[in-house]
Amino acid sequence: MEWKFGLMISIDKNDEAPDAHLLCIGLLYYGQMMPMSVVHAIQDYLDDILRDTFSGNMSPHWNTEENGADMVLSVRVDPCNLHTIMSSVDMMIERLR
């Protein structure tokens, strides 16, 4: 069985901590519903890449909608490091390809 999924990446202001931004990575998938075991495997893979990329200086948290179709991993980041973070995101995307 084949599933298609994509990533949506954005950096947003963090209302809860004005001195930080949120790096949001959305895992979007479509077609037939993915089994949660596949979804969790993808989440774990992304978590590992993010931990490597940001040297453990992050607190990942997945928000899952009720239908399980869209998930967002939010990571609090220091706005002073946005250039470095964007470079790291580029490298992460290359690793995912």
KOLBAVEX-376766 format. One record per atom (N, C-alpha, C, O): residue in one letter; z, x, y. Coordinates in steps of 0.1 Angstrom, whole numbers, plus 5000, padded with zeros to 4 digits. Each point is the difference from the previous one (the first is absolute). Layout:
% residues N
AZXY ...
***
This chain:
% residues 97
M500050084988 M500049925012 M500050095012 M500650105001 E498749865010 E499950085012 E500649925012 E499749885001 W501050205007 W500549945012 W499550095012 W499850124998 K500149815013 K499650085012 K501249995010 K500649905001 F499750215005 F501150005010 F499750105011 F499250094998 G501349895013 G499850095011 G501350025008 G501149944997 L498950165012 L501250035008 L499749975014 L498950025005 M502149925002 M500049985014 M501150085006 M501249984996 I498550115013 I501050095006 I500149985015 I499050005007 S502249984998 S500249995014 S501450065004 S500950024991 I499250025021 I501350055006 I500449905010 I499349985010 D501849964988 D500549895009 D501350045007 D500850084995 K499549865016 K501350025007 K501149944991 K499749904993 N501450165006 N501149954992 N501049935009 N500750075008 D499449804992 D500949925008 D501450044998 D500949995009 E499550044978 E501350024996 E500550145005 E501250025002 A497950074999 A500450145005 A498950045010 A499050064996 P501249925016 P499050035011 P499650155000 P498950035005 D501950064990 D499650145000 D499250044988 D499750124998 A499949784994 A499250034988 A498849904999 A500049905007 H499050144985 H498949914997 H500049974985 H500850064993 L498549845003 L499849974986 L498650044996 L499049955006 L500950134984 L498750024994 L499949894989 L500850004990 C498249925011 C499949894991 C498850024991 C498950025005 I501349984982 I498950014991 I499949874992 I500849974992 G498149965010 G499949874993 G499150024988 G498950065000 L501649894989 L499350014987 L499449864999 L500749904997 L498050095004 L499349875000 L499150004987 L499350094997 Y500949804995 Y499149994989 Y499549864998 Y500649905005 Y498250094989 Y499349884999 Y499349994987 Y500050094992 G499549795005 G499449984987 G501149934992 G500849925005 Q499250114982 Q501149944991 Q501350065004 Q500150115004 M501049814994 M501350045003 M500450124991 M499850004988 M500650115019 M500550124992 M501349974993 M500949945006 P499350114982 P501349994994 P501050095008 P499650105006 M501649854995 M501050085008 M500250144995 M500450095008 S499349934979 S500250144995 S498950095007 S500350125002 V498549835000 V499050085007 V500450025015 V499950115005 V500649785001 V500450015014 V501150105002 V500050095009 H501049914982 H501150105000 H499550144998 H500650095006 A498549934985 A499450134998 A499450065012 A500150115004 I499149805004 I499450045012 I501150035011 I499950105007 Q501149824993 Q501150025010 Q500650144997 Q500350075009 D500049954979 D500750134996 D499150125004 D500550105005 Y498249894992 Y499150105004 Y500050035015 Y500150125004 L499949775004 L500050025014 L501350055005 L500150095009 D501049874985 D501350055003 D500150154998 D500550075009 D499049984980 D500050144997 D499250085010 D500550105005 I498349854998 I499250075010 I500750005013 I500050115007 L500649784997 L500750005013 L501250095001 L500250075010 R500549944979 R501250094999 R499550145001 R500650085007 D498349964986 D499550135001 D499550035014 D500350115006 T499049805000 T499450025013 T501050015011 T499950095009 F501249834990 F501050005011 F501350084996 F501049985006 S498950094983 S501150094996 S501349924998 S501150055004 G498849834992 G501249924997 G500749945012 G501049934999 N498450095013 N500649955013 N499549865003 N499349985010 M501049934981 M499549865002 M500849904992 M500750044991 S499149845012 S500749904992 S499049894997 S499949905008 P499350114981 P499049904997 P500649874996 P501049994994 H498349905010 H500449874996 H498849914999 H499249995010 W500649954979 W498949914997 W500449865004 W501049954996 N498249985012 N500149865003 N498949934992 N498950025002 T501549894990 T499049934991 T500049855004 T501149935001 E497750025002 E499949855003 E500349934987 E499950054989 E500449825012 E500349914989 E498950004989 E500350004988 N498450015017 N499049994990 N499750144994 N499150014991 G501550095014 G499950144994 G498650065003 G499750114995 A499549835014 A498750055003 A500050125010 A499150084999 D501849925010 D500050115010 D501450065001 D501049935000 M499050205000 M501350075002 M499950105011 M498950065002 V502149965005 V500050105010 V501250104998 V501149964998 L498650175002 L501050104999 L500350055014 L499150065006 S502149924999 S500350045014 S500950134999 S500950004993 V498750095015 V500750135001 V500450035014 V499150005009 R502150024994 R500550045013 R499650145003 R500350094992 V499049935019 V499650145004 V500350035014 V500249915009 D500050224994 D500350045014 D498750015008 D499050064996 P501049875016 P498750005007 P499650135005 P498850025003 C502150084998 C499650135004 C499150074990 C499350105003 N500749854984 N499350064990 N498749924996 N499550024989 L500049905020 L498949914996 L498850084996 L499349964991 H500450155017 H498850084996 H500150054986 H499050004992 T502150065005 T500350064987 T499949894989 T499450014989 I501249875014 I500049894991 I498549954997 I499749984989 M499550015022 M498649954998 M499350104991 M499249964992 S501050175010 S499450104991 S500449994986 S499250014991 S502149965007 S500649984987 S499449874993 S499750004988 V500149905020 V499449884995 V498550024996 V499649964989 D499750125019 D498650044996 D500050074986 D499249974992 M501850135006 M500150074988 M500349904988 M499550014989 M501449905014 M500449904990 M498849924996 M499949974988 I499349995021 I498849924997 I499150084991 I499449944990 E500450185013 E499250094992 E500550014986 E499249994990 R502150025008 R500650004987 R499849884992 R499950004988 L500149885019 L499849874994 L498649984995 L499749924991 R499350155015 R498649984997 R499750044986 R498849994995 
***
